[in-house]
C-alpha cells in the first residue's frame, strides 16, 4: 500500500520527528487496513527517534493510530523490549531462564555487572552500558546466551563475557553484529545459523533494515 497522508493533527504530533521517521510512519500506517494495527512498529519508530519510548513518543503514536494514550502505554509497558527509560549505547542482556541458569548464567551476569560496573537493571553514569537479565531467548541449545542490542551470542562463559564488555568499551563499535560477536566471544551454538548475517544493530533497538535500525558491518567479511 502507498504511504498515507497525515492530517494536521497527526503532523503536529510528529513535528519533532525527523523527516525520515515521519516518512517511515506514513509507510507503516499505509500497510494496515486499520491504522491502530500499526501501534507496535510505530513505537519502535519512536524509540529510534529518542533511544527509548518517551511520553511524547507514546502521545504521538496515540494520535497516529487513533488510540488513547492509555492504550498505547498499555502496549509499551506490556512488552519488555519497549524501553521507557534512557539506555546506554550498549544494552547487554543476559538470559537467566532455566537452560541458561543451569549452565552458569548467573556467573555470566555477575561477570557482566563487575566488568561494566553496572548492576542488573541499571544504566551506567557514563551512558555506555545498560545491563539486564531477561527470560528465554529461544536458544536453549546454545546456553548461556547474551545479547548486545538484541544481537545474540551463544555459549558465553564468564571470562568471554568480560572480554565482550572490554571489546565494546575499548572499541566502541557503531554496529554490533551477531556473527562477529559469536566468532570472537561465543561457544557452542544451538544449531547452524546458515547464511551469515552481514548487518547489525546500530542502537539498543532490534535491528531491522526497513526501520533504519541496522547497518552493514564493514570491519570483517564472511
ZIFEN-V536274 format. One record per residue. N is the residue number from 0. RES is the residue in one letter. PSI is psi as a letter, one per 30 degrees, with the letter a starting at -180 (NA if undefined). Layout:
n->[N N]
res->[RES RES]
psi->[PSI PSI]
This chain:
n->[0 1 2 3 4 5 6 7 8 9 10 11 12 13 14 15 16 17 18 19 20 21 22 23 24 25 26 27 28 29 30 31 32 33 34 35 36 37 38 39 40 41 42 43 44 45 46 47 48 49 50 51 52 53 54 55 56 57 58 59 60 61 62 63 64 65 66 67 68 69 70 71 72 73 74 75 76 77 78 79 80 81 82 83 84 85 86 87 88 89 90 91 92 93 94 95 96 97 98 99 100 101 102 103 104 105 106 107 108 109 110 111 112 113 114 115 116 117 118 119 120 121 122 123 124 125 126 127 128 129 130 131 132 133 134 135 136 137 138 139 140 141 142 143 144 145 146 147 148 149 150 151 152 153 154 155 156 157 158 159 160 161 162 163 164 165 166 167 168 169 170 171 172 173 174 175 176 177 178 179 180 181 182 183 184 185 186 187 188 189 190 191 192 193 194 195 196 197 198 199 200 201 202 203 204 205 206 207 208 209 210 211 212 213 214 215 216 217 218 219 220 221]
res->[X X X X X X X X X X X X X X X X X X X X X X X X X X X X X X X X X X X X X X X X X X X X X X X X X X X X X X X X X X X X X X X X X X X X X X X X X X X X X X X X X X X X X X X X X X X X X X X X X X X X X X X X X X X X X X X X X X X X X X X X X X X X X X X X X X X X X X X X X X X X X X X X X X X X X X X X X X X X X X X X X X X X X X X X X X X X X X X X X X X X X X X X X X X X X X X X X X X X X X X X X X X X X X X X X X X X X X X X X X X X X X]
psi->[l l k l k k l e e e e e e g f f l l e e e e e e e e e e e f f k e j f f f g e e e e e e e e e e e f f l j l e e e e e e e e e e f g l l e e e e e e e e f e k f f j k g l k l l e j j j k k k g l e e e e f g g e e e e e e e e e e e f g k l k g l k l f f g e k k k l k l a k g g h e f g l k k k k j h g k k k l h k l e e e e e e e e e e e e e f h k f k k k e e e e e e e f l b k l e l k f b k k j f l a k f l h k k j j e f f g g l l k k g f l l NA]
